[in-house]
Amino acid sequence: MKRIPLLDIDAQLKPIREEVISAVTEVIDSKQYILGKRVQELEDKIARYSGSHHAIGVSSGTDALLIALMALGVGKGDLVITTPYSFFATAGVIARLGAAAVFADIDPVLYSIDPANIEEWLKKRPADTIKRVKAIIPVHLYGQCADMKDIMDVAGNYNIPVIEDAAQAIGAEYPFDGSIKRAGSIGLMGCFSFFPSKNLGGIGDGGMVITSDEVLAEKLKILRVHGANPKYYHRMIGGNFRLDTVQAAVLLVKFKYLDGWHESRQTNAIRYDESFRKANIPDSMINTPSPLYRGSVRHYHIYNQYVIRAARRNELRTFLENNGIGTEIYYPVPFHLQECFTYLGYRKGDFPYSEKAADETLALPVYPEITEDMQMYVVDKVKEFYSMG
């Protein structure tokens, strides 16, 4: 039986292993373990790559979201609009600051927050409630940008800042106002994660906030060191949100290969699309991803995950696992149905598209190093499952 993991970190590391070890060794020998030139170098590269003026390295993607909200002064009694369908951190950071998450359902095709649902919620609220809304957090899920043009239009109409959760989408592109923007650079701030499973992943936790607002950038830098400026003098309360130097060093090595890895993932996704089409599996059984924009050159979708909709999803997952194929469910329980958020007062049925996605979606292996034969094995096993009736 073949063994095909959902993600093969060993396969990615093998050809760059000596570069990574050398970079880590250099940090160890330098004795500069906190911030320093490697962090600054990575910040500069990510800022330029993403199309922003400033980048602030932080301790995780979660802390990137948290510190972005802190920089806006979000706190008790405030509201933040976001999606109910994402990794927990998106909503968890809102609650940690004493604010309340307001959920708006997703687009059923893109899986990201539907701007029409944001606007609908705002239109039904009085002015004093709208004043409490301190941010909108769209999530660029699975590697493509949310519908940012309409989101920014809605946010602009109500003068609400937008923080992009781009944890899965560094380098993803989006046509915006006559040019091509990259994820994180469209809103007031953008947040990245360098968790090992990401397209640009470290050897531990790490994250970054990008912005073109100079005042915000300076505030973010102060917040990540307990709010101190200068050292031991605190104008505000921050936290220990620094990006480890060793992570920055590893990420600088990997950054050189990022666009190539994006292109490999796109190639693999296109191969899946074509192979599933040729397999003649009925649309009632599976649906492959439907990118908002397509292009083999432009990185409109970088496929951090390749997610299908599948009838009898749980049975299919078990069948694939039994045949050596790694899969994952992103995400089985929407936020509004999580036990810790019952106090928000939402019920099952409030966000039907998010609930349907939670019940039907399944991620298949799409990492850059997967071979064509391995992909054909995945497709064949999916077809075999549905041919059994």
NORTA-V745543 format. One record per backbone hydrogen bond with DSSP energy under -1.0 kcal/mol. CO is the residue of the C=O (numbers start at 1). NH is the residue of the N-H. Records with the same first field share a line. If there is no record, write none. Layout:
# NORTA-V745543
CO->NH ; NH
This chain:
# NORTA-V745543
4->326
8->12
9->13
10->14
13->16
16->20
17->21
18->22
19->23
20->24
21->25
22->26
23->27
24->28
25->29
26->30
27->31
33->245
36->40
37->41
38->42
39->43
40->44
41->45
42->46
43->47
44->48
45->49
46->50
47->51 ; 52
54->211
56->209
58->207
60->64
61->65
62->66
63->67
64->68
65->69
66->70
67->71
69->74
70->73
75->78
78->100
79->134
80->102
81->137
82->104
84->335
87->90
88->92
89->93
91->95
92->96
94->99
95->98
98->77
100->80
102->82
105->114
107->111
112->107
114->117 ; 118
115->119
116->120
117->121
118->122
119->123
120->124
122->125
126->130
127->131
129->132
130->133
132->79
135->81
136->163
138->165
139->141
141->144
142->304 ; 305
143->302
146->148
147->151
148->152
149->153
150->154
151->155
152->156
153->157
154->158
155->160
161->136
162->188 ; 189
164->166 ; 191
165->140
166->169
169->172
172->183
174->181
176->179
179->176
181->174
182->185
189->164
190->210
191->166
192->208
194->202
195->198
206->194
207->58
208->192
209->56
210->190
211->54
213->217
214->218
215->219
216->220
217->221
218->222
219->223
220->224
222->225 ; 227
223->239
224->241
225->228
227->235 ; 236
230->233
233->229
239->226 ; 241
244->248
245->249
246->250
247->251
248->252
249->253
250->254
251->255
254->257
255->258
257->261
258->262
259->263
260->264
261->265
262->266
263->267
264->268
265->269
266->270
267->271
268->272
269->273
270->274
271->275
272->276
273->277
274->278
275->279
277->280
282->285 ; 286
285->311
287->309
298->300
299->173
306->364
308->362
309->287
312->316
313->317
314->318
315->319
316->320
317->321
318->322
320->325
321->324
324->4
328->363
334->337
335->338
338->341
339->342
341->344
342->345
347->350
351->355
352->356
353->357
354->358
355->359
356->360
357->361
360->310
362->308
363->328
367->370
371->375
372->376
373->377
374->378
375->379
376->380
377->381
378->382
379->383
380->384
381->385
382->386
383->387
